[in-house]
Amino acid sequence: MSFTVAIVGRPNVGKSTLFNRLVGKKLALVDDMPGVTRDRRPGDAKLLDLKFTIIDTAGLEEAAADSLEGRMRAQTQAAIDEADLTLFVVDAKTGLTPLDKTFGELLRRSGKPVVLVANKSEAKGSDSGFYDAYTLGLGEPVPISAEHGGGMLDLRDAIVEAVGEDFAFPETEDVAETDIDLSMTAAGEDDDEAEVEYDETKPLRVAIIGRPNAGKSTLINRFLGEDRLLTGPEAGITRDSISVEWEWRNRTIKMFDTAGMRRKARVQEKLEKLSVADSLRSIRFAETVVIVFDATIPFEKQDLQLVDLVLREGRAAVLAFNKWDLVEDTQAVLADLREKTDRLLPQARGIRAVPIAGQTGYGLDKLMQSIVDTDMVWNKRISTARLNRWLDGTQSQHPPPAVSGRRLKLKYMTQVKARPPAFMISCTRPDSLPESYVRYLINGLRADFQMPGVPIRIHFKAGENPFEGRKRKR
């Protein structure tokens, strides 16, 4: 991307709608209620032939610095400082307010180029608000409709004029372009299944999930070494799923911060439903998911349901017991957590669990190592010869049960995919194989091939009968 643009303005003027229009996807949550956006969200924007990085920000409000609104304003100010150009969005339908004039003066003092955008200009009676925007002294306003896509050509011309053509269209080497957005491709759908060696240099997508106020945003800020995400004592601060990139041991990590997920029965408001849906989407597009537990009140019912959700989605899972700095008797608590992990999560036997403290940074390096190790297991492939030797030995040690007086026989086994590991077994009467024996096979695979904590799929297929369809001779 050639340059960076920040979208700012007071609440509910259509900043997130414009952001979604420019990136071509519904990434940012949009609702009629003011103040939906809280964190600053970056995205790759394309406006006709113009490409740049766009940053969606929280609505500018006047508030005390230590309040939630004050911390949101600090995030917006950081976006303005980071950007090369600011799009100052006003509501042409409502007209100017004292807040618009206050923040217009703030942007004028910043010394950076500003493009004044009059949104909702398609609405009836918006002409007066559009002409009022001239009084801000920020130049000629650009009338647009972020909802319907009107005025985008004028906006493109205004941006190019503000930053200059040389800056807007830098000379670059010809590179073959692709229309595939790797960040939005569901994990595991277009992987090379023939790949055996684990690539330790490829970027890794990690989603951080958990109950509200478990410390997810604080954890990511500690990884980044800066206050990139909005945090505080209030529960449910994060609403959008925000992605950030950083490097760990020369490997690119793309980490997704998500909204806290409460029990489904407690989620009533439309906005919270949208936030939870955004979090679920992040889980599906991640490779490894870190479930953050509050070490002071671990293993709530919702914690267990989140782990089960991640495993059912086929993602690699790692547990992080946060707020370890608040635990007094660490050895006793650690032993108790290990016992509860084995007892309450039998479907994830051997799952990696790491005690951490997001506030102090304790255990974060060990957590990242656990994430990489789990991803390595999640990508694991086993040769067919080894699998069939293992299958013969397993049947010899504990044969399948007899059903209706006839012994079931497992004939052949192969791995059909990785991410997560999935296997196919050819057998007689697959519908009759009891669930207990399937669990026995899965537990054996975990133990004998060192695949702890990742979901394992086994599909059974009936062998072909060579005499099927032939008439019986008398």
Sine and cosine of phi, psi and omega as CSV:
sin_phi,cos_phi,sin_psi,cos_psi,sin_omega,cos_omega
0.00,0.00,0.60,-0.80,-0.14,-0.99
-0.99,0.11,-0.58,0.81,-0.02,-1.00
-0.42,-0.91,0.12,-0.99,-0.10,-0.99
-0.88,-0.48,0.69,-0.73,-0.01,-1.00
-0.81,-0.59,0.74,-0.67,0.05,-1.00
-0.96,-0.29,0.68,-0.73,0.08,-1.00
-0.98,-0.17,0.86,-0.50,0.00,-1.00
-0.76,-0.64,0.26,-0.97,0.01,-1.00
0.39,-0.92,0.16,-0.99,0.01,-1.00
-0.95,0.32,0.20,-0.98,-0.05,-1.00
-0.88,0.48,0.56,-0.83,0.17,-0.99
0.92,0.39,0.56,0.83,0.09,-1.00
-0.98,-0.21,-0.04,1.00,0.05,-1.00
0.98,-0.22,0.44,0.90,-0.03,-1.00
-0.92,0.40,-0.73,0.68,-0.03,-1.00
-0.93,0.38,-0.56,0.83,0.06,-1.00
-0.90,0.44,-0.66,0.75,0.06,-1.00
-0.91,0.41,-0.64,0.76,0.05,-1.00
-0.85,0.53,-0.76,0.65,0.02,-1.00
-0.88,0.48,-0.60,0.80,0.02,-1.00
-0.90,0.44,-0.66,0.75,-0.07,-1.00
-0.97,0.25,-0.56,0.83,0.01,-1.00
-1.00,0.07,-0.22,0.98,0.05,-1.00
0.98,0.21,0.24,0.97,0.00,-1.00
-0.58,-0.81,0.41,-0.91,0.06,-1.00
-1.00,0.04,0.95,0.30,-0.01,-1.00
-1.00,0.10,-0.68,0.73,-0.06,-1.00
-1.00,0.04,0.62,-0.78,0.05,-1.00
-0.94,0.35,0.67,-0.74,-0.01,-1.00
-0.79,-0.62,0.75,-0.66,0.03,-1.00
-0.45,-0.89,0.37,-0.93,0.00,-1.00
-0.93,0.37,-0.36,0.93,-0.02,-1.00
-0.95,0.30,0.74,-0.67,0.02,-1.00
-0.91,0.40,0.47,-0.88,0.11,-0.99
0.98,0.19,0.45,0.90,0.01,-1.00
-0.92,0.39,-0.75,0.66,-0.02,-1.00
-0.98,0.22,0.70,-0.71,0.01,-1.00
-0.81,-0.58,-0.73,0.68,0.05,-1.00
-1.00,0.06,0.30,-0.95,0.13,-0.99
-1.00,0.04,0.76,-0.65,-0.09,-1.00
-0.89,-0.46,0.85,-0.52,0.06,-1.00
-1.00,0.04,0.39,-0.92,0.06,-1.00
-0.34,-0.94,0.32,-0.95,0.03,-1.00
-1.00,-0.06,0.92,-0.38,-0.10,-0.99
-0.98,-0.19,0.50,-0.86,0.09,-1.00
-0.67,-0.75,0.84,-0.54,0.00,-1.00
-0.82,-0.58,1.00,-0.08,-0.13,-0.99
0.85,0.53,-0.91,-0.42,-0.01,-1.00
-1.00,-0.07,0.12,0.99,-0.08,-1.00
-0.98,-0.20,0.79,-0.61,0.02,-1.00
-0.85,-0.52,0.71,-0.71,-0.02,-1.00
-0.33,-0.95,0.15,-0.99,0.08,-1.00
-1.00,-0.07,0.77,-0.63,-0.03,-1.00
-0.93,-0.37,0.60,-0.80,0.01,-1.00
-0.83,-0.56,0.88,-0.47,0.11,-0.99
-1.00,0.09,0.64,-0.77,-0.09,-1.00
-0.77,-0.64,0.22,-0.98,0.07,-1.00
-0.96,0.27,0.41,-0.91,0.04,-1.00
-0.90,0.44,0.71,-0.70,0.00,-1.00
-0.95,0.31,0.80,-0.61,0.04,-1.00
-0.67,-0.74,0.48,-0.88,0.10,-1.00
-1.00,0.03,0.87,-0.50,-0.05,-1.00
-0.35,-0.94,0.25,-0.97,0.03,-1.00
-0.91,0.42,0.53,-0.85,-0.10,-1.00
-0.89,0.46,-0.54,0.84,-0.06,-1.00
-1.00,0.04,-0.05,1.00,0.02,-1.00
-0.99,0.12,0.22,-0.98,0.02,-1.00
-0.88,0.48,-0.69,0.73,0.01,-1.00
-0.90,0.43,-0.59,0.81,0.04,-1.00
-0.91,0.41,-0.63,0.78,0.05,-1.00
-0.94,0.35,-0.56,0.83,0.09,-1.00
-0.90,0.44,-0.65,0.76,0.01,-1.00
-0.91,0.41,-0.58,0.82,0.04,-1.00
-0.90,0.44,-0.61,0.79,0.06,-1.00
-0.90,0.44,-0.64,0.76,0.03,-1.00
-0.91,0.41,-0.66,0.75,0.02,-1.00
-0.89,0.46,-0.60,0.80,0.05,-1.00
-0.90,0.43,-0.60,0.80,0.04,-1.00
-0.92,0.40,-0.64,0.77,0.03,-1.00
-0.90,0.44,-0.67,0.74,0.01,-1.00
-0.91,0.42,-0.56,0.83,-0.04,-1.00
-0.97,0.23,-0.48,0.88,-0.15,-0.99
-0.99,0.15,0.41,-0.91,0.11,-0.99
-1.00,0.02,-0.37,0.93,-0.04,-1.00
-0.54,-0.84,0.56,-0.83,0.02,-1.00
-0.88,-0.48,0.76,-0.64,0.16,-0.99
-0.99,-0.11,0.94,-0.35,-0.01,-1.00
-1.00,-0.08,0.95,-0.31,-0.11,-0.99
-1.00,-0.09,0.79,-0.62,0.11,-0.99
-0.85,-0.52,0.34,-0.94,-0.03,-1.00
-1.00,-0.10,0.96,-0.29,-0.01,-1.00
-0.93,0.36,-0.43,0.90,-0.02,-1.00
-0.95,0.31,-0.69,0.73,-0.02,-1.00
-0.99,0.13,-0.54,0.84,-0.08,-1.00
1.00,-0.07,0.06,-1.00,-0.03,-1.00
-0.96,0.27,0.50,-0.87,0.08,-1.00
-0.83,-0.56,0.24,-0.97,0.08,-1.00
-0.83,0.56,-0.54,0.84,0.04,-1.00
-0.90,0.44,-0.66,0.75,0.03,-1.00
-0.84,0.54,-0.69,0.72,-0.04,-1.00
-0.93,0.37,-0.62,0.78,0.02,-1.00
-0.89,0.46,-0.73,0.69,-0.06,-1.00
-0.98,0.18,-0.38,0.92,0.15,-0.99
-0.89,0.45,-0.64,0.76,0.05,-1.00
-0.91,0.41,-0.62,0.79,0.02,-1.00
-0.88,0.47,-0.68,0.74,-0.01,-1.00
-0.94,0.35,-0.56,0.83,0.02,-1.00
-0.90,0.44,-0.61,0.80,-0.01,-1.00
-0.97,0.26,-0.32,0.95,-0.03,-1.00
-0.92,0.40,-0.39,0.92,0.04,-1.00
0.98,0.20,0.07,1.00,0.01,-1.00
-0.99,-0.16,0.41,-0.91,0.02,-1.00
-0.86,0.51,0.65,-0.76,-0.02,-1.00
-0.77,-0.64,0.73,-0.68,0.14,-0.99
-0.93,-0.36,0.86,-0.51,-0.01,-1.00
-0.99,0.10,0.84,-0.55,-0.08,-1.00
-0.89,-0.45,0.86,-0.52,0.05,-1.00
-0.99,-0.14,0.99,-0.13,-0.04,-1.00
-0.99,0.12,0.26,-0.96,-0.01,-1.00
0.88,0.47,0.55,0.84,-0.02,-1.00
-0.96,0.26,-0.16,0.99,0.04,-1.00
-0.99,0.16,-0.21,0.98,-0.08,-1.00
-0.96,0.29,0.49,-0.87,0.04,-1.00
-0.92,0.39,0.72,-0.69,0.01,-1.00
0.99,0.13,0.28,0.96,-0.04,-1.00
-1.00,0.07,-0.15,0.99,-0.07,-1.00
-0.88,0.47,-0.65,0.76,-0.03,-1.00
-0.91,0.42,-0.66,0.76,0.03,-1.00
-0.91,0.40,-0.58,0.82,0.02,-1.00
-0.90,0.43,-0.71,0.70,-0.03,-1.00
-0.95,0.30,-0.48,0.88,0.08,-1.00
-0.88,0.47,-0.49,0.87,-0.06,-1.00
-0.90,0.44,-0.37,0.93,0.04,-1.00
-0.89,0.46,-0.48,0.88,-0.07,-1.00
-0.93,0.36,-0.21,0.98,0.01,-1.00
-0.95,0.31,-0.31,0.95,0.02,-1.00
0.96,0.29,0.42,0.91,0.00,-1.00
-0.95,-0.33,0.36,0.93,0.01,-1.00
1.00,-0.08,-0.16,-0.99,-0.05,-1.00
-0.97,0.25,0.81,-0.59,0.02,-1.00
-0.95,0.32,0.49,-0.87,0.03,-1.00
-0.98,-0.22,0.92,-0.40,0.00,-1.00
-0.97,0.23,0.81,-0.59,0.01,-1.00
-0.65,-0.76,0.18,-0.98,0.20,-0.98
-0.76,-0.65,0.99,-0.17,-0.02,-1.00
-0.90,0.44,-0.52,0.85,-0.02,-1.00
-0.94,0.35,-0.67,0.74,-0.11,-0.99
-0.96,-0.28,-0.08,1.00,0.06,-1.00
1.00,0.10,0.25,0.97,0.02,-1.00
-0.98,0.22,0.56,-0.83,0.08,-1.00
0.98,0.21,0.21,0.98,-0.04,-1.00
-0.93,0.38,-0.55,0.84,0.03,-1.00
-0.91,0.42,-0.67,0.74,0.04,-1.00
-0.90,0.43,-0.61,0.80,0.03,-1.00
-0.91,0.42,-0.65,0.76,0.03,-1.00
-0.88,0.48,-0.71,0.70,-0.01,-1.00
-0.90,0.44,-0.62,0.79,-0.01,-1.00
-0.92,0.40,-0.62,0.78,0.02,-1.00
-0.92,0.40,-0.70,0.71,0.00,-1.00
-0.89,0.46,-0.65,0.76,0.01,-1.00
-0.91,0.40,-0.59,0.81,-0.05,-1.00
-0.94,0.33,-0.64,0.77,-0.08,-1.00
-0.99,-0.14,-0.27,0.96,-0.03,-1.00
1.00,-0.05,0.61,-0.80,-0.07,-1.00
-0.90,0.43,-0.61,0.79,-0.01,-1.00
-0.90,0.45,-0.59,0.81,0.01,-1.00
-0.98,0.20,-0.57,0.82,-0.04,-1.00
-0.96,0.28,-0.55,0.84,-0.04,-1.00
-0.81,-0.59,0.96,0.28,0.00,-1.00
-0.93,0.36,0.52,-0.85,0.02,-1.00
-0.96,0.27,0.80,-0.60,0.01,-1.00
-0.76,-0.65,0.36,-0.93,0.05,-1.00
-0.95,0.31,0.52,-0.86,0.01,-1.00
-0.93,0.36,0.84,-0.55,0.01,-1.00
-0.79,-0.61,0.67,-0.74,0.02,-1.00
-0.90,0.44,0.80,-0.60,-0.05,-1.00
-1.00,-0.04,0.41,-0.91,0.08,-1.00
-0.73,-0.68,0.56,-0.83,-0.01,-1.00
-1.00,-0.03,0.03,1.00,-0.04,-1.00
-1.00,0.08,0.81,-0.58,0.06,-1.00
-0.99,-0.12,0.98,-0.19,-0.09,-1.00
-0.89,0.46,-0.52,0.85,-0.05,-1.00
-0.93,0.37,-0.34,0.94,-0.06,-1.00
-0.95,-0.32,0.17,0.99,0.01,-1.00
-1.00,0.01,0.76,-0.64,-0.02,-1.00
-0.85,0.52,0.73,-0.69,-0.09,-1.00
-0.87,0.50,0.73,-0.68,0.11,-0.99
1.00,-0.01,-0.11,0.99,-0.11,-0.99
-0.99,0.12,-0.49,0.87,-0.04,-1.00
-0.80,-0.61,0.62,0.79,0.03,-1.00
-1.00,0.06,0.45,-0.90,0.08,-1.00
-0.98,0.20,0.96,-0.28,-0.10,-0.99
-0.94,0.33,-0.27,0.96,0.00,-1.00
-0.99,0.12,-0.09,1.00,-0.03,-1.00
-0.94,0.34,0.80,-0.60,-0.02,-1.00
-0.95,-0.30,-0.73,0.69,-0.03,-1.00
-0.96,0.27,0.69,-0.72,0.02,-1.00
-0.98,0.18,0.79,-0.61,-0.02,-1.00
-1.00,0.05,0.95,-0.30,-0.05,-1.00
-0.99,0.13,0.02,1.00,-0.01,-1.00
-0.96,-0.29,-0.23,0.97,-0.06,-1.00
-0.94,0.35,0.53,-0.85,0.04,-1.00
-0.87,0.50,0.53,-0.85,-0.05,-1.00
-0.86,-0.50,0.79,-0.61,0.00,-1.00
-0.99,-0.14,0.84,-0.54,-0.08,-1.00
-0.79,-0.61,0.78,-0.62,0.08,-1.00
-0.96,-0.27,0.67,-0.74,0.04,-1.00
-0.95,-0.31,0.88,-0.47,-0.02,-1.00
-0.79,-0.61,0.17,-0.98,0.02,-1.00
0.35,-0.94,0.02,-1.00,0.05,-1.00
-0.94,0.33,0.31,-0.95,0.05,-1.00
-0.85,0.52,0.61,-0.80,0.08,-1.00
0.92,0.40,0.45,0.89,0.06,-1.00
-1.00,0.09,-0.22,0.98,0.04,-1.00
0.98,-0.20,0.47,0.88,-0.05,-1.00
-0.93,0.36,-0.76,0.66,-0.02,-1.00
-0.92,0.40,-0.63,0.78,0.05,-1.00
-0.88,0.48,-0.63,0.78,0.03,-1.00
-0.88,0.48,-0.71,0.70,-0.02,-1.00
-0.93,0.38,-0.64,0.77,0.05,-1.00
-0.86,0.52,-0.62,0.79,0.01,-1.00
-0.92,0.38,-0.62,0.78,0.08,-1.00
-0.87,0.50,-0.69,0.72,-0.06,-1.00
-0.98,0.22,-0.40,0.91,-0.05,-1.00
0.98,0.21,0.34,0.94,0.03,-1.00
-0.44,-0.90,0.29,-0.96,0.02,-1.00
-1.00,0.09,0.93,0.36,-0.05,-1.00
-0.97,0.24,-0.57,0.82,-0.04,-1.00
-0.93,-0.37,0.52,-0.85,-0.03,-1.00
-0.95,0.31,0.78,-0.62,0.01,-1.00
-0.73,-0.68,0.21,-0.98,0.02,-1.00
0.23,-0.97,0.08,-1.00,-0.03,-1.00
-0.96,0.29,-0.30,0.96,-0.02,-1.00
-0.95,0.32,0.63,-0.78,0.06,-1.00
-0.99,0.14,0.58,-0.81,0.08,-1.00
0.98,0.22,0.51,0.86,0.00,-1.00
-0.93,0.37,-0.73,0.68,-0.03,-1.00
-0.95,0.30,0.73,-0.68,0.05,-1.00
-0.87,-0.49,-0.79,0.62,0.05,-1.00
-0.99,0.15,0.44,-0.90,0.18,-0.98
-0.99,0.10,0.92,-0.39,-0.08,-1.00
-0.97,-0.24,0.76,-0.65,0.04,-1.00
-0.98,-0.20,0.67,-0.74,0.06,-1.00
-0.74,-0.67,0.50,-0.86,0.01,-1.00
-0.88,-0.48,0.62,-0.78,0.07,-1.00
-0.38,-0.93,0.06,-1.00,-0.04,-1.00
-0.87,-0.49,0.67,-0.74,0.08,-1.00
-0.77,-0.63,0.91,-0.41,-0.02,-1.00
0.81,0.59,0.75,0.66,0.05,-1.00
0.91,0.42,0.34,0.94,0.05,-1.00
-0.88,-0.48,0.75,-0.66,-0.01,-1.00
-0.96,0.28,0.79,-0.62,0.03,-1.00
-0.89,-0.45,0.85,-0.53,0.12,-0.99
-0.97,-0.25,0.93,-0.36,-0.13,-0.99
-0.93,-0.37,0.69,-0.73,-0.03,-1.00
-0.94,-0.34,0.86,-0.50,0.15,-0.99
-1.00,0.03,0.71,-0.71,-0.09,-1.00
-0.83,-0.56,0.30,-0.95,0.07,-1.00
-0.95,0.31,0.55,-0.83,0.06,-1.00
-0.90,0.45,0.66,-0.75,-0.06,-1.00
-0.94,-0.34,0.90,-0.43,0.06,-1.00
-1.00,-0.01,0.04,-1.00,0.06,-1.00
-0.88,0.48,0.56,-0.83,-0.10,-0.99
-0.86,0.52,-0.57,0.82,-0.03,-1.00
-0.92,0.39,-0.41,0.91,-0.03,-1.00
-1.00,0.01,-0.20,0.98,-0.02,-1.00
-1.00,0.07,0.98,-0.22,-0.06,-1.00
-0.92,-0.40,-0.64,0.77,-0.08,-1.00
-0.95,0.31,0.56,-0.83,-0.02,-1.00
-0.86,0.50,-0.66,0.75,-0.05,-1.00
-0.90,0.44,-0.65,0.76,0.02,-1.00
-0.92,0.38,-0.58,0.81,0.06,-1.00
-0.89,0.46,-0.65,0.76,0.05,-1.00
-0.90,0.44,-0.64,0.77,0.00,-1.00
-0.90,0.43,-0.68,0.73,0.00,-1.00
-0.91,0.41,-0.65,0.76,0.04,-1.00
-0.88,0.47,-0.61,0.79,0.05,-1.00
-0.91,0.40,-0.62,0.79,0.04,-1.00
-0.91,0.41,-0.66,0.75,0.02,-1.00
-0.90,0.44,-0.59,0.80,0.05,-1.00
-0.90,0.43,-0.63,0.77,0.03,-1.00
-0.90,0.43,-0.59,0.81,0.03,-1.00
-0.90,0.44,-0.67,0.74,-0.06,-1.00
-0.93,0.38,-0.51,0.86,-0.04,-1.00
-0.99,-0.13,0.06,1.00,0.05,-1.00
-1.00,-0.03,0.24,-0.97,0.11,-0.99
-0.98,-0.20,-0.74,0.67,0.07,-1.00
-0.88,-0.47,0.66,-0.75,0.00,-1.00
-0.87,-0.49,0.80,-0.60,0.06,-1.00
-0.99,-0.16,0.88,-0.48,0.05,-1.00
-1.00,-0.09,0.91,-0.42,-0.08,-1.00
-1.00,0.00,0.86,-0.51,0.08,-1.00
-0.98,-0.20,0.53,-0.85,0.19,-0.98
-0.99,0.10,0.92,-0.39,-0.10,-0.99
-0.89,0.45,-0.35,0.94,0.00,-1.00
-0.98,0.18,-0.45,0.90,0.06,-1.00
-0.66,-0.75,0.92,0.40,-0.09,-1.00
-0.99,0.16,0.22,-0.98,0.12,-0.99
0.84,0.54,0.66,0.75,0.24,-0.97
-0.93,0.37,0.29,-0.96,-0.02,-1.00
-0.84,0.54,-0.63,0.78,-0.01,-1.00
-0.91,0.41,-0.57,0.82,0.05,-1.00
-0.86,0.51,-0.73,0.68,-0.02,-1.00
-0.91,0.41,-0.61,0.79,0.01,-1.00
-0.92,0.38,-0.57,0.82,0.04,-1.00
-0.92,0.40,-0.66,0.75,0.05,-1.00
-0.89,0.46,-0.70,0.72,0.00,-1.00
-0.89,0.45,-0.61,0.79,0.03,-1.00
-0.88,0.47,-0.70,0.71,-0.01,-1.00
-0.89,0.46,-0.68,0.73,-0.02,-1.00
-0.93,0.37,-0.62,0.79,0.04,-1.00
-0.92,0.40,-0.50,0.87,0.08,-1.00
-0.97,0.23,-0.14,0.99,0.04,-1.00
0.99,0.13,0.29,0.96,0.00,-1.00
-1.00,0.02,0.40,-0.92,0.14,-0.99
-0.97,0.24,0.70,-0.72,-0.13,-0.99
-0.85,-0.52,0.62,-0.79,0.10,-0.99
-0.71,-0.71,0.69,-0.73,0.04,-1.00
-1.00,-0.09,0.66,-0.75,0.06,-1.00
-0.80,-0.60,0.91,-0.41,0.04,-1.00
-1.00,0.03,0.99,-0.12,-0.09,-1.00
-0.99,0.13,0.20,-0.98,-0.01,-1.00
0.90,0.43,0.58,0.81,0.00,-1.00
-0.92,0.40,-0.37,0.93,0.02,-1.00
-0.94,0.33,-0.22,0.98,0.03,-1.00
-1.00,-0.06,-0.10,0.99,-0.02,-1.00
-1.00,0.07,0.74,-0.68,-0.04,-1.00
-1.00,0.05,-0.90,0.44,-0.02,-1.00
-1.00,0.00,1.00,0.09,-0.15,-0.99
-0.91,0.41,-0.62,0.78,-0.05,-1.00
-0.91,0.41,-0.70,0.72,-0.01,-1.00
-0.92,0.39,-0.66,0.75,0.00,-1.00
-0.92,0.40,-0.63,0.77,0.00,-1.00
-0.89,0.45,-0.68,0.73,0.04,-1.00
-0.89,0.45,-0.63,0.77,0.02,-1.00
-0.91,0.41,-0.65,0.76,0.00,-1.00
-0.92,0.40,-0.62,0.79,0.03,-1.00
-0.89,0.45,-0.68,0.73,0.00,-1.00
-0.90,0.43,-0.68,0.74,-0.02,-1.00
-0.94,0.35,-0.56,0.83,0.02,-1.00
-0.89,0.46,-0.71,0.70,0.01,-1.00
-0.92,0.39,-0.59,0.81,-0.09,-1.00
-0.99,0.15,-0.64,0.77,-0.12,-0.99
-1.00,-0.02,-0.25,0.97,0.00,-1.00
-0.82,-0.58,0.88,0.47,-0.02,-1.00
-0.92,0.39,-0.41,0.91,0.00,-1.00
-0.96,0.27,-0.17,0.99,0.01,-1.00
-0.81,-0.58,0.74,0.67,-0.07,-1.00
-0.85,0.52,0.77,-0.63,-0.01,-1.00
1.00,0.08,0.16,0.99,-0.02,-1.00
-0.87,0.50,0.65,-0.76,-0.03,-1.00
-0.97,0.23,0.75,-0.66,0.01,-1.00
-0.76,-0.65,0.77,-0.64,-0.11,-0.99
-0.79,-0.62,0.81,-0.59,0.14,-0.99
-0.97,0.23,0.74,-0.67,-0.05,-1.00
-0.65,-0.76,0.20,-0.98,0.13,-0.99
-0.66,-0.75,0.97,-0.24,-0.03,-1.00
-0.89,0.46,-0.52,0.86,-0.02,-1.00
-0.93,0.36,-0.63,0.78,-0.09,-1.00
-0.98,-0.22,-0.29,0.96,-0.04,-1.00
1.00,0.01,0.11,0.99,-0.01,-1.00
-0.91,0.41,0.75,-0.66,0.13,-0.99
0.98,0.19,0.06,1.00,-0.09,-1.00
-0.94,0.34,-0.60,0.80,0.02,-1.00
-0.92,0.40,-0.62,0.78,0.04,-1.00
-0.92,0.38,-0.58,0.82,0.04,-1.00
-0.90,0.44,-0.70,0.71,0.01,-1.00
-0.90,0.45,-0.62,0.78,0.04,-1.00
-0.90,0.44,-0.63,0.78,0.05,-1.00
-0.91,0.42,-0.60,0.80,0.04,-1.00
-0.89,0.46,-0.73,0.68,-0.01,-1.00
-0.91,0.42,-0.69,0.73,0.00,-1.00
-0.89,0.45,-0.65,0.76,0.01,-1.00
-0.93,0.38,-0.63,0.78,0.04,-1.00
-0.90,0.44,-0.56,0.83,0.03,-1.00
-0.90,0.43,-0.67,0.74,0.04,-1.00
-0.92,0.40,-0.63,0.78,-0.02,-1.00
-0.89,0.46,-0.49,0.87,0.01,-1.00
-1.00,-0.06,0.09,1.00,-0.16,-0.99
-0.93,0.36,0.62,-0.79,0.10,-0.99
-0.80,-0.60,0.63,-0.78,-0.05,-1.00
-0.85,-0.52,0.69,-0.73,-0.04,-1.00
-0.92,0.40,0.46,-0.89,-0.02,-1.00
-0.91,0.43,-0.60,0.80,-0.01,-1.00
-0.89,0.46,-0.70,0.72,0.02,-1.00
-0.90,0.43,-0.63,0.77,-0.01,-1.00
-0.90,0.43,-0.66,0.75,-0.03,-1.00
-0.95,0.30,-0.55,0.84,0.13,-0.99
-0.90,0.44,-0.66,0.75,0.03,-1.00
-0.91,0.42,-0.64,0.77,-0.02,-1.00
-0.90,0.43,-0.65,0.76,0.03,-1.00
-0.90,0.44,-0.70,0.71,0.01,-1.00
-0.91,0.41,-0.62,0.78,0.01,-1.00
-0.91,0.42,-0.66,0.75,0.02,-1.00
-0.93,0.38,-0.56,0.83,0.02,-1.00
-0.92,0.40,-0.62,0.79,-0.02,-1.00
-0.96,0.28,-0.63,0.77,-0.02,-1.00
-0.54,-0.84,1.00,0.00,-0.07,-1.00
-0.91,0.41,0.42,-0.91,0.09,-1.00
-0.89,0.46,0.46,-0.89,-0.05,-1.00
-0.96,0.30,0.31,-0.95,0.10,-1.00
-1.00,0.03,0.70,-0.71,0.02,-1.00
-0.86,-0.52,0.83,-0.56,-0.04,-1.00
0.85,0.53,0.59,0.81,0.06,-1.00
0.99,0.16,0.05,1.00,-0.03,-1.00
-0.87,-0.49,0.77,-0.64,-0.05,-1.00
-0.97,0.25,0.73,-0.69,0.10,-1.00
-0.98,0.18,0.56,-0.83,-0.03,-1.00
-0.74,-0.67,0.79,-0.61,0.10,-0.99
-1.00,-0.07,0.88,-0.48,-0.18,-0.98
-0.99,-0.12,-0.66,0.75,-0.22,-0.98
-0.45,-0.89,0.55,-0.83,-0.05,-1.00
-0.62,-0.78,0.65,-0.76,0.08,-1.00
-0.50,-0.87,0.40,-0.92,0.07,-1.00
-1.00,-0.01,0.83,-0.56,-0.06,-1.00
-1.00,-0.07,-0.39,0.92,0.03,-1.00
-0.26,-0.96,0.24,-0.97,0.15,-0.99
-0.90,-0.44,-0.04,-1.00,0.09,-1.00
0.85,0.53,0.87,0.49,-0.05,1.00
-1.00,0.07,0.20,-0.98,0.01,-1.00
-0.88,0.48,0.79,-0.61,0.01,-1.00
-0.75,-0.66,0.67,-0.75,-0.09,-1.00
-0.80,-0.60,0.44,-0.90,0.08,-1.00
-0.84,-0.54,0.75,-0.66,0.02,-1.00
-0.86,-0.51,0.81,-0.58,0.10,-1.00
-1.00,0.06,0.79,-0.61,-0.09,-1.00
-0.48,-0.88,0.20,-0.98,0.08,-1.00
-1.00,0.07,0.70,-0.71,0.05,-1.00
0.75,0.66,0.91,0.41,-0.05,-1.00
-0.88,0.48,-0.47,0.88,-0.01,-1.00
-0.93,0.36,-0.32,0.95,-0.04,-1.00
-1.00,-0.04,-0.11,0.99,-0.04,-1.00
-0.94,0.33,0.85,-0.53,-0.06,-1.00
-0.94,0.35,0.46,-0.89,-0.02,-1.00
-0.88,0.47,-0.53,0.85,-0.01,-1.00
-0.90,0.44,-0.58,0.82,0.01,-1.00
-0.96,0.27,-0.53,0.85,0.08,-1.00
-0.89,0.46,-0.69,0.73,0.04,-1.00
-0.90,0.45,-0.59,0.81,0.04,-1.00
-0.88,0.47,-0.66,0.75,0.02,-1.00
-0.92,0.39,-0.68,0.73,-0.01,-1.00
-0.89,0.45,-0.71,0.71,0.01,-1.00
-0.90,0.44,-0.57,0.82,0.05,-1.00
-0.92,0.39,-0.65,0.76,0.06,-1.00
-0.88,0.48,-0.69,0.72,0.02,-1.00
-0.85,0.53,-0.73,0.69,-0.11,-0.99
-0.96,0.28,-0.70,0.72,-0.15,-0.99
-0.99,0.14,-0.42,0.91,-0.02,-1.00
-0.91,-0.41,0.27,0.96,0.06,-1.00
0.78,0.62,0.90,0.44,0.04,-1.00
-0.81,-0.58,0.89,0.46,-0.06,-1.00
-0.98,0.22,0.61,-0.79,0.24,-0.97
0.97,0.23,0.00,1.00,0.02,-1.00
-0.95,-0.31,0.49,-0.87,0.04,-1.00
-0.93,0.38,0.66,-0.75,0.02,-1.00
-0.85,-0.53,0.77,-0.63,0.01,-1.00
-0.94,-0.33,0.72,-0.70,0.11,-0.99
-0.81,-0.58,0.83,-0.56,0.05,-1.00
-0.94,-0.35,0.65,-0.76,-0.03,-1.00
-0.93,-0.38,0.66,-0.75,-0.06,-1.00
-0.72,-0.69,0.70,-0.71,0.03,-1.00
-0.97,0.25,0.69,-0.72,0.05,-1.00
-0.93,0.35,0.45,-0.89,-0.02,-1.00
-0.96,0.30,0.67,-0.74,0.04,-1.00
-1.00,-0.06,0.92,-0.40,-0.05,-1.00
-0.92,0.39,-0.32,0.95,-0.02,-1.00
-0.99,-0.14,0.05,1.00,-0.02,-1.00
-0.92,0.39,0.74,-0.67,0.01,-1.00
1.00,-0.07,-0.21,0.98,0.02,-1.00
-0.99,0.13,0.57,-0.82,0.05,-1.00
-0.98,0.18,0.61,-0.79,0.00,-1.00
-0.98,0.20,0.77,-0.64,0.02,-1.00
-0.99,0.17,0.65,-0.76,0.07,-1.00
-1.00,-0.03,0.00,0.00,0.00,0.00
